[in-house]
Amino acid sequence: MIVVVGAGPAGIAAALRAQECGARVTVIDDNPNPGGQIWRGDDENSWVARFRSSGIPLLSSTRVVAVDVEARSLLVETDGVSGRLSWKKLVLATGSRELFLPFPGWTLPGVFGVGGLQALAKTGLPVAGKRIVLGGTGPLLLAVGAYLRQHGADVKLIAEQANIQSLAGFAPELLRHPRKVLQGASLQWAIAGTPYRTGCWIDSAEGVNKLERVTVRSGRDIWTEDCDYAGVAWGLTPNTELLESLGPEPEDVYVAGSGEVDLSFVEGEIAGLNAAGYPERTVLLAPKLEKARGFAAALATTFALRDELRHLAKPDTIVCRCEDVTYGELRKFTSFRAAKLQTRCGMGPCQGRICGPANEFLFGWETGTVRPPVFPAKIATLFSDAPLPADTTGQPDTKEITS
Ligand SMILES: Cc1cc2nc3c(=O)[nH]c(=O)nc-3n(C[C@H](O)[C@H](O)[C@H](O)COP(=O)(O)OP(=O)(O)OC[C@H]3O[C@@H](n4cnc5c(N)ncnc54)[C@H](O)[C@@H]3O)c2cc1C
């Protein structure tokens, strides 16, 4: 059986392609609904609808905390149930999360990742009438700005750190993707009237116990914007922990996604075809892959983070918010390992998921030494040797699953 971890665009594509080839597939995702970061909650999305009607079992609200490559099993934890699920082929399509860079005040209540702010707004955080500043980089700023405005927020400023020359350089690549031109135009329309400044970023956030204002910088200009919320977007960082925990080149494990949506989808299709034993069919996807890679590469170049952002943190700025470790403490060290041993940086509940990528950006440190479990898990889960019950897996018979 093929097990796909992740029900975002990459996981959905992998599962559907593998099923088309006649393979038995099960998908696991730690969210209640399929769709991943971009399509979650969007039941009108045609791929989500196709996945839902495919009959492929989805173990939702279920998290993979460890992979045993030799035993070909996953250790999974779901509501009240934990156990092992066997696989013959494994597709890891675990997506990405937001990158957070420390700046003074970034830990104040009211400062969010821009994707997190949108997710909260979608799940009930009232934004109507709230004064919001968005800052950072990339198209997600526009998408979230448009969404917040549609829901009555007063989006005071969108501060894009890339400069106008970089954005202009993106135009030729964008023109190869007419659908994206239309999406971009509709976002521009939706945020019409909201100040959008390029070469501009949030320098610091201030307030007593909660956010009251941000200081914004553009060239030599520095000014403050009073606001209730700030959404920051410094880019994304891939969820590679499960993969890294497997050691080098594990057999029968395929990886897909975590990038821009079209690239994630085609990578998922390729992973699904390979896992199902039909690598020759991937040849037809080569042009689609090449086009999606071109777009993703252009995005990465256009929205590359500027050097000035490495110097936003002050000595007393928290970098590791789980263990309260400041920038001033960290800069005494020359490696993440040394910093970790002396300060406990990266050793809190998030296991360095937030501060690890920030440390890589700030100091150029390599931070990855992942050990299972890759997420905090119940002791009972860690000692669990039993296969998951058949009614949890959605498959007819657990014996078949483990065979
Ligand atoms: C907060 C946020 C908002 C975004 N919004 C947009 C947007 O508006 N527009 C856009 O073009 N792109 C957006 N992106 C980029 C987006 O990630 C990609 O476009 C696309 O979703 C990538 O697809 P994917 O399948 O690779 O990953 P994802 O969509 O991230 O799907 C991966 C899935 O795997 C699950 N998962 C991860 N680890 C485990 C585990 N151990 N056990 C079980 N399940 C696991 C995750 O919860 C997730 O549901 C956003 C990214 C983030 C982080």
Ligand as a Chemical Component Dictionary entry (heavy atoms), coordinates in Angstrom:
data_LIG
# 
_chem_comp.id                   LIG 
_chem_comp.type                 NON-POLYMER 
_chem_comp.pdbx_formal_charge   0 
_chem_comp.three_letter_code    LIG 
# 
loop_
_chem_comp_atom.comp_id 
_chem_comp_atom.atom_id 
_chem_comp_atom.alt_atom_id 
_chem_comp_atom.type_symbol 
_chem_comp_atom.charge 
_chem_comp_atom.model_Cartn_x 
_chem_comp_atom.model_Cartn_y 
_chem_comp_atom.model_Cartn_z 
_chem_comp_atom.pdbx_ordinal 
LIG C1  C1  C 0 0.217  29.774 6.254  1  
LIG C2  C2  C 0 0.365  29.592 4.755  2  
LIG C3  C3  C 0 -0.547 30.177 3.886  3  
LIG C4  C4  C 0 -0.421 29.999 2.517  4  
LIG N1  N1  N 0 -1.326 30.616 1.684  5  
LIG C5  C5  C 0 -1.133 30.527 0.344  6  
LIG C6  C6  C 0 -1.999 31.215 -0.554 7  
LIG O1  O1  O 0 -2.932 31.903 -0.140 8  
LIG N2  N2  N 0 -1.746 31.102 -1.890 9  
LIG C7  C7  C 0 -0.697 30.335 -2.380 10 
LIG O2  O2  O 0 -0.471 30.243 -3.608 11 
LIG N3  N3  N 0 0.107  29.667 -1.552 12 
LIG C8  C8  C 0 -0.066 29.756 -0.224 13 
LIG N4  N4  N 0 0.804  29.126 0.608  14 
LIG C9  C9  C 0 1.875  28.318 0.001  15 
LIG C10 C10 C 0 1.337  26.898 -0.029 16 
LIG O3  O3  O 0 1.943  26.165 0.985  17 
LIG C11 C11 C 0 1.506  26.178 -1.354 18 
LIG O4  O4  O 0 1.020  26.947 -2.392 19 
LIG C12 C12 C 0 0.781  24.822 -1.378 20 
LIG O5  O5  O 0 -0.207 24.712 -0.381 21 
LIG C13 C13 C 0 1.812  23.753 -1.185 22 
LIG O6  O6  O 0 1.176  22.508 -1.255 23 
LIG P1  P1  P 0 1.757  21.242 -0.484 24 
LIG O7  O7  O 0 0.850  20.113 -0.760 25 
LIG O8  O8  O 0 3.190  21.068 -0.835 26 
LIG O9  O9  O 0 1.756  21.625 1.054  27 
LIG P2  P2  P 0 0.580  22.004 2.044  28 
LIG O10 O10 O 0 -0.519 22.646 1.349  29 
LIG O11 O11 O 0 1.250  22.731 3.159  30 
LIG O12 O12 O 0 0.081  20.570 2.599  31 
LIG C14 C14 C 0 0.847  19.769 3.462  32 
LIG C15 C15 C 0 -0.081 19.116 4.456  33 
LIG O13 O13 O 0 0.650  18.145 5.217  34 
LIG C16 C16 C 0 0.254  18.238 6.568  35 
LIG N5  N5  N 0 1.339  17.675 7.399  36 
LIG C17 C17 C 0 2.597  18.148 7.539  37 
LIG N6  N6  N 0 3.305  17.337 8.358  38 
LIG C18 C18 C 0 2.477  16.345 8.735  39 
LIG C19 C19 C 0 2.635  15.205 9.594  40 
LIG N7  N7  N 0 3.796  14.920 10.199 41 
LIG N8  N8  N 0 1.563  14.395 9.798  42 
LIG C20 C20 C 0 0.372  14.658 9.179  43 
LIG N9  N9  N 0 0.169  15.714 8.352  44 
LIG C21 C21 C 0 1.221  16.545 8.140  45 
LIG C22 C22 C 0 0.045  19.733 6.770  46 
LIG O14 O14 O 0 -0.744 20.049 7.895  47 
LIG C23 C23 C 0 -0.652 20.103 5.455  48 
LIG O15 O15 O 0 -2.056 19.967 5.553  49 
LIG C24 C24 C 0 0.660  29.240 1.987  50 
LIG C25 C25 C 0 1.572  28.634 2.876  51 
LIG C26 C26 C 0 1.425  28.805 4.233  52 
LIG C27 C27 C 0 2.426  28.147 5.170  53 
# 
loop_
_chem_comp_bond.comp_id 
_chem_comp_bond.atom_id_1 
_chem_comp_bond.atom_id_2 
_chem_comp_bond.value_order 
_chem_comp_bond.pdbx_ordinal 
LIG C1  C2  SING 1  
LIG C2  C3  SING 2  
LIG C2  C26 DOUB 3  
LIG C3  C4  DOUB 4  
LIG C4  N1  SING 5  
LIG C4  C24 SING 6  
LIG N1  C5  DOUB 7  
LIG C5  C6  SING 8  
LIG C5  C8  SING 9  
LIG C6  O1  DOUB 10 
LIG C6  N2  SING 11 
LIG N2  C7  SING 12 
LIG C7  O2  DOUB 13 
LIG C7  N3  SING 14 
LIG N3  C8  DOUB 15 
LIG C8  N4  SING 16 
LIG N4  C9  SING 17 
LIG N4  C24 SING 18 
LIG C9  C10 SING 19 
LIG C10 O3  SING 20 
LIG C10 C11 SING 21 
LIG C11 O4  SING 22 
LIG C11 C12 SING 23 
LIG C12 O5  SING 24 
LIG C12 C13 SING 25 
LIG C13 O6  SING 26 
LIG O6  P1  SING 27 
LIG P1  O7  DOUB 28 
LIG P1  O8  SING 29 
LIG P1  O9  SING 30 
LIG O9  P2  SING 31 
LIG P2  O10 DOUB 32 
LIG P2  O11 SING 33 
LIG P2  O12 SING 34 
LIG O12 C14 SING 35 
LIG C14 C15 SING 36 
LIG C15 O13 SING 37 
LIG C15 C23 SING 38 
LIG O13 C16 SING 39 
LIG C16 N5  SING 40 
LIG C16 C22 SING 41 
LIG N5  C17 SING 42 
LIG N5  C21 SING 43 
LIG C17 N6  DOUB 44 
LIG N6  C18 SING 45 
LIG C18 C19 SING 46 
LIG C18 C21 DOUB 47 
LIG C19 N7  SING 48 
LIG C19 N8  DOUB 49 
LIG N8  C20 SING 50 
LIG C20 N9  DOUB 51 
LIG N9  C21 SING 52 
LIG C22 O14 SING 53 
LIG C22 C23 SING 54 
LIG C23 O15 SING 55 
LIG C24 C25 DOUB 56 
LIG C25 C26 SING 57 
LIG C26 C27 SING 58 
# 
